[in-house]
């Protein structure tokens, strides 16, 4: 889709630069959307340092430095997304891949965190080169529309699952893997009640079509969390020390080039690639950004924001940066342009000076937003023809595997593999784009050689 040239005389915050009028939005809506996205994903500021700073089983990085690095990397990548791609999508160090970085690569495999950062830096550079060559764009455009709808619906289920987990409603169970939490437990029911209040308030505001419903609900529940009855021990933490020197430019790129680390580089590369691809597809589908061919306009710029964010993140001291599915909360508030991302990026920078306030937002206050957004993203399931088994089965596998394995990449991998195999073996192989067959082979290799599955 051709882009309208930007007049250099237009101001950065003007509606013409972000094409707000064209996309049916305005400054107030984008502001609320950007704030909502930030509040919904602000937990990463506390969660990422906690994971990378684990000295007993993980990387043992400096927690204060990783906190600053998290804010800076998130702000940088999100700002690039907003200004270059003009999309309301935010980025930050990815959950899941940061655990792999800390607990598997550094903890179990004994790799120094400086070398691990070097590995992340290398895979980020590879991403930049691939993005500039438009290879990543070609891959995303080769994904058939039903699978894109399946990815969007799968992300919705995944978001709702995370929301129910944060609300304290579901808990791990050895025999059934997950189960209902012990509702009578005094450590459990205040959290569930707080999340329930937020969910009902959010739903009522949305039904009444009140702008900022998600943000209002999160703010209200955060205030309620200060009442002793609702307060969760260890859930709200403040960090007062601010520094970056322990991790800044500490990545060891030279030693990361050793052959024994190639499989790890491949794993980081693969997970980041398809986490971002899946998230962009799902968010674009929900935001109504896909064109008539089911492609994402300016997807190359969006992918470049992710790639540059990963390189920048490794330089300042954090694991792989990727697009965040929590951006869907801002999309649901009406965010349609990069101005929302600029607002989110500014919030991440301001968070450097208000880390204690960010850390005071409890998980239970954010949980309703994830559940509501998950419900709304499930709407893409209507674009799947469930009478066409060659497409329905791969799409369903994509949807169900994401939450059950806690990974967008795993869901995409199983979906793509089954799609290519079912189409080929049922005599419909010509309906599959050649790139999809290449991806199916690569996913098979990924499952075999990746340290994540050993």
C-alpha positions in Angstrom: 0.0 0.0 0.0 1.6 3.3 -1.1 2.2 5.9 1.6 1.3 9.5 1.5 4.4 11.7 1.5 4.9 13.6 4.8 5.2 17.4 4.4 8.4 18.5 6.2 6.6 21.6 7.4 4.1 19.5 9.5 4.7 19.5 13.2 5.6 16.3 14.9 2.5 16.3 17.1 0.3 17.4 14.3 -2.5 15.3 13.0 -1.1 15.2 9.5 2.2 13.7 10.6 0.5 10.8 12.4 -2.4 10.8 10.0 -4.9 10.9 12.9 -7.7 12.3 10.8 -7.3 9.7 8.2 -7.5 6.9 10.8 -10.4 8.4 12.6 -8.7 9.3 15.9 -7.6 12.4 17.8 -4.9 13.6 20.2 -7.0 12.8 23.3 -7.8 9.3 22.2 -4.1 8.6 21.3 -3.0 10.0 24.7 -5.4 7.7 26.6 -4.4 4.8 24.4 -0.6 5.4 25.0 -1.2 5.7 28.8 -3.3 2.6 28.9 -0.7 0.5 27.0 2.0 1.7 29.4 0.0 1.0 32.6 -0.9 -2.4 31.2 2.7 -3.4 30.5 4.4 -1.4 33.3 4.9 -4.7 35.2 7.9 -5.4 33.0 9.8 -2.7 34.8 9.7 -4.8 37.9 9.5 -8.3 36.4 12.4 -8.1 34.0 15.0 -7.0 36.7 13.6 -9.7 39.0 14.3 -12.4 36.4 17.6 -11.2 35.2 18.8 -10.3 38.6 18.2 -13.7 40.2 21.6 -14.6 41.6 20.8 -18.2 42.8 19.4 -19.7 39.7 19.7 -17.0 37.0 22.0 -14.4 35.5 22.7 -12.4 38.7 22.7 -9.1 36.9 22.5 -5.8 38.9 18.8 -5.2 39.5 19.0 -1.4 39.6 20.9 -1.3 36.3 18.6 -3.8 34.6 15.6 -1.6 35.7 17.1 1.4 34.0 18.0 -0.6 31.0 14.5 -2.0 30.8 13.0 1.5 30.8 15.5 2.9 28.2 15.3 -0.1 25.8 11.5 0.0 26.0 11.3 3.8 25.4 13.8 3.6 22.5 12.1 0.8 20.6 8.6 2.1 21.2 9.6 5.5 20.0 11.1 4.1 16.8 7.8 2.2 16.3 5.8 5.3 16.8 7.8 7.7 14.6 9.0 5.3 11.9 6.1 2.9 11.5 3.3 5.1 12.9 1.7 2.2 14.7 0.3 2.2 18.3 2.4 -0.8 19.4 4.8 -0.8 22.3 8.0 -2.9 22.8 9.9 -4.0 25.8 12.2 -6.9 26.9 10.2 -10.1 26.2 8.8 -12.2 29.0 9.7 -15.9 28.5 12.7 -15.2 26.4 14.2 -13.2 29.4 13.6 -16.3 31.6 15.4 -18.4 29.0 18.2 -15.9 29.0 18.6 -15.9 32.8 17.6 -19.4 34.0 18.7 -21.6 31.0 21.5 -19.8 29.3 23.1 -18.2 32.3 21.8 -20.5 35.1 21.7 -24.0 33.8 24.3 -23.7 31.0 26.6 -21.5 33.0 27.1 -18.8 30.4 28.3 -15.5 31.8 25.6 -12.8 31.4 28.1 -10.6 29.5 28.4 -13.3 26.9 24.6 -13.8 26.9 24.2 -10.1 26.2 26.7 -10.5 23.3 24.5 -13.3 21.9 21.5 -11.1 22.1 23.4 -8.3 20.4 24.5 -10.6 17.6 20.9 -11.9 16.9 19.7 -8.3 17.0 22.2 -7.3 14.3 21.1 -10.3 12.2 17.5 -9.0 12.6 18.5 -5.6 11.4 20.2 -7.0 8.3 17.3 -9.3 7.5 14.8 -6.4 8.0 16.8 -4.1 5.7 16.8 -6.9 3.1 13.0 -7.2 3.4 13.3 -11.0 4.1 11.3 -10.7 7.3 8.6 -8.7 5.5 8.3 -11.4 2.9 7.9 -14.1 5.6 5.1 -12.2 7.3 3.3 -11.5 4.0 3.5 -15.2 3.1 1.3 -16.2 6.1 -2.3 -17.1 4.9 -5.1 -14.9 6.2 -6.8 -17.8 8.2 -3.5 -18.5 10.1 -3.2 -14.7 10.8 -6.7 -14.8 12.3 -5.7 -17.9 14.3 -2.6 -16.1 15.6 -4.8 -13.1 16.7 -7.3 -15.4 18.5 -4.5 -17.4 20.1 -2.9 -14.3 21.5 -6.3 -13.4 22.8 -6.6 -16.7 24.7 -3.0 -16.3 25.9 -3.7 -12.8 27.2 -6.8 -13.9 29.0 -4.9 -16.9 30.5 -2.2 -14.5 31.8 -4.9 -12.2 33.2 -6.6 -15.0 35.1 -3.2 -16.0 36.4 -2.5 -12.5 37.6 -5.9 -12.3 39.1 -5.1 -15.3 41.3 -8.1 -17.3 40.0 -6.0 -20.1 38.5 -3.1 -21.9 40.1 -0.7 -24.7 39.2 -1.7 -28.3 40.0 0.6 -31.4 39.5 -2.1 -33.7 38.2 -4.1 -31.4 36.0 -1.4 -28.7 35.4 -3.8 -25.9 36.2 -6.8 -25.6 38.5 -9.0 -23.2 40.4 -7.1 -21.4 43.2 -8.1 -22.0 46.8 -10.7 -19.3 47.1 -11.0 -19.4 50.9 -7.3 -18.7 51.3 -6.9 -15.2 52.9 -3.9 -14.7 50.6 -6.0 -15.4 47.6 -9.5 -14.1 47.8 -8.6 -10.4 48.3 -6.6 -10.5 45.1 -9.4 -12.2 43.2 -12.0 -9.8 44.6 -9.8 -6.8 43.6 -9.5 -8.2 40.1 -13.2 -8.9 39.9 -14.1 -5.4 40.9 -11.8 -4.1 38.2 -13.2 -6.5 35.6 -16.9 -5.6 36.3 -16.0 -1.8 36.4 -14.2 -2.1 33.1 -16.9 -4.1 31.4 -19.6 -1.6 32.6 -17.7 1.4 31.4 -17.1 -0.3 28.0 -20.7 -1.2 27.6 -21.6 2.4 28.4 -19.0 3.4 25.8 -17.0 5.6 28.2 -13.5 6.4 26.9 -10.6 5.4 29.0 -12.4 2.4 30.6 -9.3 0.3 30.9 -7.2 3.1 32.3 -9.9 4.2 34.8 -10.3 0.6 36.0 -6.6 0.1 36.5 -6.2 3.4 38.4 -9.3 2.6 40.6 -8.0 -0.8 41.5 -4.5 0.5 42.3 -6.1 3.0 44.7 -8.1 0.1 46.3 -4.9 -1.9 46.7 -3.7 0.5 49.4 -6.6 -0.6 51.6 -5.1 -3.2 54.0 -7.7 -5.8 53.0 -6.6 -5.8 49.4 -2.9 -5.3 49.8 -0.7 -8.1 48.5 2.5 -9.0 50.2 5.5 -8.7 47.9 3.3 -7.6 44.9 4.0 -3.9 45.1 7.7 -3.0 45.4 9.6 0.2 45.2 13.1 0.7 43.9 15.0 3.8 44.9 18.5 3.2 43.5 19.0 4.3 39.9 22.1 3.4 37.9 23.2 2.0 34.5 26.9 1.6 34.8 27.0 -2.1 35.8 25.5 -3.3 32.5 26.1 -0.4 30.0 28.2 -1.7 27.1 29.2 -4.8 29.0 28.1 -7.3 26.3 30.9 -9.7 25.3 30.4 -10.0 21.5 33.8 -11.6 20.8 33.3 -14.6 23.0 29.7 -14.9 21.9 30.9 -15.9 18.4 32.1 -19.3 19.7 30.6 -22.3 17.8 29.1 -23.7 21.0 26.8 -20.7 21.2 25.4 -20.9 17.7 22.4 -22.9 18.8 21.6 -20.3 21.5 21.9 -17.5 18.9 19.5 -19.5 16.6 17.0 -19.9 19.5 17.0 -16.2 20.4 16.7 -15.3 16.7 13.8 -17.7 16.1 11.8 -16.8 19.2 12.2 -13.1 18.7 11.4 -13.3 15.0 8.1 -15.2 15.4 7.1 -13.6 18.7 7.2 -10.2 17.0 5.7 -11.5 13.8 2.8 -13.1 15.6 2.2 -10.1 17.8 2.3 -7.6 14.9 -0.2 -9.8 13.0 -2.5 -10.1 15.9 -2.4 -6.5 16.9 -2.8 -5.3 13.3 -5.7 -7.5 12.8 -7.4 -6.1 15.8 -6.6 -2.5 14.9 -8.0 -2.9 11.4 -4.6 -2.1 9.9 -4.3 -5.1 7.5 -4.9 -4.3 3.9 -7.2 -6.1 1.5 -4.6 -8.8 0.9 -4.2 -9.4 4.6 -0.8 -7.7 4.7 0.6 -5.1 7.2 1.5 -1.8 5.5 5.0 -0.6 6.5 5.7 -3.9 8.3 9.4 -3.4 7.5 9.5 -0.3 9.6 7.7 -2.1 12.5 10.1 -5.0 12.3 13.1 -2.6 12.2 11.9 -1.0 15.5 12.0 -4.5 17.1 15.5 -5.3 15.6 17.0 -2.0 16.6 15.4 -2.3 20.1 17.1 -5.6 20.6 20.5 -4.2 19.6 20.0 -1.2 21.8 18.7 -3.3 24.7 21.8 -5.6 24.6 24.0 -2.5 24.7 22.4 -1.0 27.8 22.0 -4.3 29.6 18.8 -6.3 29.0 17.6 -9.3 27.1 15.7 -9.4 23.8 13.3 -6.6 23.1 10.1 -7.6 21.3 6.6 -6.2 20.5 4.1 -6.5 23.4 0.7 -8.1 23.1 -0.4 -5.8 25.9 -0.4 -3.1 23.3 -3.9 -4.4 22.5 -5.2 -2.6 25.6 -4.2 0.7 24.0 -5.7 -0.4 20.7 -9.0 -1.1 22.4 -8.9 2.4 23.8 -8.9 3.7 20.2 -5.1 4.0 19.6 -4.5 3.9 15.8 -1.3 5.9 15.2 2.2 6.2 16.4 1.3 9.0 18.7 0.1 6.5 21.2 3.5 4.8 21.0 5.3 8.1 21.5 3.2 8.6 24.7 4.0 5.1 25.9 7.7 5.7 25.2 7.7 9.0 27.2 6.0 7.2 30.1 8.9 4.7 30.1 11.4 7.5 30.3 9.4 9.2 33.1 9.3 5.9 34.9 13.0 6.3 35.5 12.1 9.1 37.9 9.0 7.4 39.3 10.0 3.8 39.6 8.4 3.5 43.1 5.0 4.7 41.7 5.2 2.2 38.7 6.0 -0.6 41.1 2.9 0.2 43.2 0.5 -1.0 40.4 -0.5 -4.5 41.5 -0.9 -7.4 39.1 -4.5 -7.9 40.1 -5.3 -4.3 38.9 -3.9 -5.1 35.4 -5.4 -8.6 35.2 -8.9 -7.4 34.1 -7.4 -5.4 31.2 -5.7 -8.6 29.9 -8.9 -10.6 30.2 -11.0 -8.0 28.4 -8.5 -7.5 25.6 -8.2 -11.3 25.2 -11.9 -11.5 24.8 -12.0 -8.8 22.2 -9.0 -10.3 20.2 -10.9 -13.6 20.0 -13.2 -11.8 17.5 -10.7 -12.8 14.7 -11.8 -16.4 15.0 -14.8 -15.6 12.8 -12.5 -15.3 9.8 -11.6 -19.0 10.1 -13.6 -21.4 8.0 -14.1 -24.3 10.4 -15.7 -26.4 7.6 -12.3 -26.3 5.8 -10.4 -28.8 7.9 -7.1 -28.1 6.1 -7.2 -24.6 7.6 -9.4 -25.1 10.7 -7.1 -27.8 12.3 -3.8 -25.7 12.0 -5.6 -22.6 13.2 -7.1 -24.3 16.2 -3.7 -25.8 17.1 -2.2 -22.4 16.8 -4.8 -21.0 19.2 -4.7 -23.7 21.8 -0.9 -24.3 21.9 -0.1 -20.6 22.7 -1.6 -20.5 26.2 -0.9 -24.2 27.1 2.9 -23.8 26.4 3.0 -20.1 27.4 4.6 -19.2 24.1 3.4 -17.4 21.0 6.3 -18.9 19.1 5.3 -22.5 20.0 1.8 -21.9 18.9 2.9 -20.4 15.5 5.4 -23.3 15.1 2.8 -26.0 15.6 0.3 -24.2 13.5 2.7 -23.6 10.6 4.0 -27.2 10.7 0.6 -28.7 10.7 -0.7 -26.3 8.0 2.1 -27.2 5.5 1.9 -30.9 6.2 -1.9 -31.2 6.0 -2.1 -29.1 2.8 0.7 -31.1 1.2 -0.5 -34.6 2.1 -4.1 -33.8 1.2 -3.3 -32.8 -2.3 -3.6 -29.0 -1.7 0.1 -28.3 -1.6 -0.1 -25.7 -4.4 -2.2 -23.5 -2.1 0.7 -23.0 0.2 3.3 -20.3 -0.3 6.8 -21.7 -0.8 8.1 -19.7 2.1 5.6 -21.5 4.3 7.3 -24.8 3.5 10.7 -23.3 4.3 9.3 -22.1 7.6 7.9 -25.5 8.4 11.3 -27.1 7.9 13.0 -24.4 10.1 10.4 -25.0 12.8 11.2 -28.7 12.7 14.9 -27.9 13.1 14.1 -25.4 15.9 12.3 -28.1 17.9 15.2 -30.5 17.5 18.3 -28.3 18.2 17.0 -25.5 20.4 18.3 -25.7 24.0 14.8 -24.7 25.1 13.5 -28.2 24.4 16.4 -30.2 25.9 
